[in-house]
Amino acid sequence: MLKTLRPALLLFAMLSLLTGLAYPLLTTALAQALFPQQANGSLIEKNGQIIGSRLIGQQFSGDKYFWGRPSATSPMAYNAGSSGGSNLGPTNQAQLDAVKANLDHLRQAHPTQTATVPVDLVTASASGLDPEISLAAAYYQLERVAQARGMPLARLHQLVDDHIIGETFGLLGEPRVNVLELNLALDAVK
Amino acid sequence: MSTPAILQLGLFLLVLLALAWPLSSWITRIMQGENPGPLRFVAPLEKLLYRLAGIRQDEEMGWKSYAISLLVFNLLGVLAVYGLQRLQGALPFNPQAMAAVTPDSSFNTAISFVTNTNWQGYGGETTMSYLTQMLGLTVQNFLSAATGAAVVIALIRGFARHSSARIGNFWVDVTRFTAYILLPLSLVFALALTQQGVIQNLLPYQTAHTVEATHFQQAKLDAQGNPLKDKDGKPIMVDSQTQQQTLPMGPVASQEAIKMLGTNGGGFFNANSAHPFENPTPLSNFLQDLAIFLIPAALCFVFGRMVGDRRQGWAILAAMLLMFATAVVVETSAEQAGVPQLSAMGVDQQASSLQSGGNMEGKESRFGIIDTALFTVVTTSASCGAVNAMHDSLTPIGGMVPTFLMQLGEVVFGGVGSGLYGMLVFAILAVFIAGLMVGRTPEYLGKKIETYEMKMTAITILVTPILVLVLTAIAVSVDAGKAGIANPGAHGFSEILYAFTSAANNNGSAFAGLSANTPFYNIMTGIAMFFGRFLMIVPILAIAGSLSAKKRLAVNAGTLPTHGPLFVVLLIGTVLLVGALNYVPALALGPVVEHLHMVSGH
């Protein structure tokens, strides 16, 4: 037994140092040198203050902004300190009630909109931090935002189209719009 | 399946095979003790490790010594991960001042990461210090994968050698697989992930001042910090608002890389690979899919190379590929179909050029249905268990596919090493059944399969179903088990079944609504993970030792060829038959009932 214990202990200790300290610290050094912006969270700053991350969604509820997806994080939506989804099953009444409440709220906020509601606008994302929405979800909100901002619809439509992120290599992922970046662009419109 | 879904699956398989083939040549070279060519500069470090640890590189072990070394090494891992969690409050690299983790959760997590399960009862960003993530969890991501690889290499040696009592040196196998295969791949992959947006730093969490204020309700607290309750005993809620968002930080990419390459699956954050800091883009997602399958696929080719007949490796791989592709088709179709109750309310779930449609609860916009379904099948075919969607919110059939893939014993690619050794045991069973049918002594790769091998095979194949079914039965019978259920009805049963299926088969994904961070579930799933891992490894090493000692028989007219389509079908049939016999009743009570419930509109 002792014959096994000595190599086990020493090898475990040395491989731990190699894979648990040397490797992550070397990766950190290389990542900071090669891709500092990404390695530090793709942060967006304004006047020297961090106003968010390009990758992490924020809660928007004002009429002047595009809204993101429902978020099931607690205690508040888009709590990036504690990520997660609703974990509600598809046949759970609580899930159907939650979708219904989201649906009613959206219809009330978009009285002129006659289209059916895109599914991503009424269902909670997996991380609770989804930074993006589908094109259908963005277009659904055009009229409300245009009206609240007194902006011509065509111009707003163009702004949204300018912010479309397409599929990678025309194949991977879904076309989508980053909500925070779109809203920041809206605020920047003179 | 839509055209983009088929194209993506095709591209995935093409790139996978193109990478796995050259990697298999490299793995074979390293594990046969040859010169590490371009990585020669690591060789002095390797020699130094052996010298300091008193290991003689050329001294091979019998299967018993190999198994004892493996068990001692892994038990040390359990102690280290347990200790780090309990002491993290007093250790460095802890900018968020995370306190010690509870004893039952620490126990569970220690076993979880050592057994390559990486089931997580905790939320990473709210629980673990950076030191625990690196020196505890990242280390086991490497060593548990290397352990699995060592076992399968020992088993392959059992087939490849003859009249020898030795199956290799465990210390050397683990060290070489870690240093020459896992580490270089991880370093490259971690940097690729960072380029895509995965974070890698040691900063404290950052605070962002958001564009709009977030309004929410929270429980009112008294001076001691306990929630105040009204006279009905309900917590008193007060309206609050905040314009601050806490952005978690940490050394994520380095852990993310080995989490995938080692088929570990334990996320840095609670949301795992659904978190934008762990998996920010469709490309990072595609690379993660590839990383999960890369080594398990390459090991099939390594098998063919080491036994001296490459067709043998292709046959095993073909069986895996067929089952995998079928599962992708079923999964994608189920999730794309969506939930009829939502359509009835006026929700648009149709796929179009403007949206992915389908069941988007618990999924991310950048992945949509196609990328999510592929990832879900990859992660549960392999015993990875990373998730890029919340499996609890999958449709009933969409949730049954991953459950059943795990229940097959994680042999469709499976974990690093564990997938192939599991599949080779099924191959032994398949030739045994074929032998019974024609009345001949079964043989596989020139080795006679006799009573001893079949006893060990039976243990290996039966241990996980027994753990899953017995522990599920206990959990649904006692209050401590039922208390964890989040969704009512058949889905609640599925949550528990999924939990023990995932734990015993060392997958680690979850129907995460289940409140599993309780002493009951921490201990029960801990037991499932430990025995699901080591009660397979020890009998498999015994098979390796026994085969290694046998003579090799020459092929004759009565030998069942194990490289053709007939054998592939026989192997798939054996895997599916064993899986179905064990689990169909349990699946009928969970996902099948829920599916009928959903489509009948109740």
Interface residues (C-beta under 8 A of the other chain):
Chain A: T4 L5 R6 P7 A8 L9 L10 L11 F12 M14 L15 S16 L18 T19 G20 L21 Y23 P24 L26 T27 T28 L30 A31 Q32 L34 F35 Q38 A39 N40 G41 S42 L43 Q49 I50 I51 G52 S53 R54 L55 I56 G57 Q58 Q59 F60 S61 G62 Y65 R69 P75 M76 A77 Y78 N79 A80 G81 S82 S83 G84 G85 S86 N87 L88 G89 P90 T91 N92 Q93 Q95 L96 V99 K100 L103 A115 T116 V117 P118 V119 D120 V122 T123 A124 S125 A126 S127 G128 L129 D130 P131 E132 I133 S134 L135 A136 A137 Y139 I165 E167 T168 L171 L172 G173 E174 P175 R176 L180 N183 L184 D187
Chain B: P4 L7 Q8 L11 L49 L52 A53 G54 I55 S65 I68 S69 V72 F73 L76 G77 A80 G123 E125 T126 M134 L135 G136 T138 V139 N141 F142 L143 W171 V174 T175 T178 A179 L182 L183 S186 L187 A190 L191 T194 Q195 Q196 G197 V198 I199 Q200 N201 L202 L203 Y205 Q206 T207 A208 H209 T210 V211 E212 T214 H215 F216 Q217 Q218 A219 S240 T242 Q245 T246 L247 P248 M249 P251 A253 S254 Q255 A257 I258 F269 N270 A271 A274 H275 P276 F277 P280 T281 P282 L283 N285 F286 G338 V339 Q341 L342 M345 G346 V347 D348 Q349 S352 S353 L354 Q355 S356 G357 G358 N359 M360 E361 G362 K363 E364 S365 R366 F367 G368 I370 D371 V387 N388 A389 M390 D392 S393 L394 T395 P396 A486 N487 P488 G489 H491 S494 F511 A512 G513 E594 H597 M598
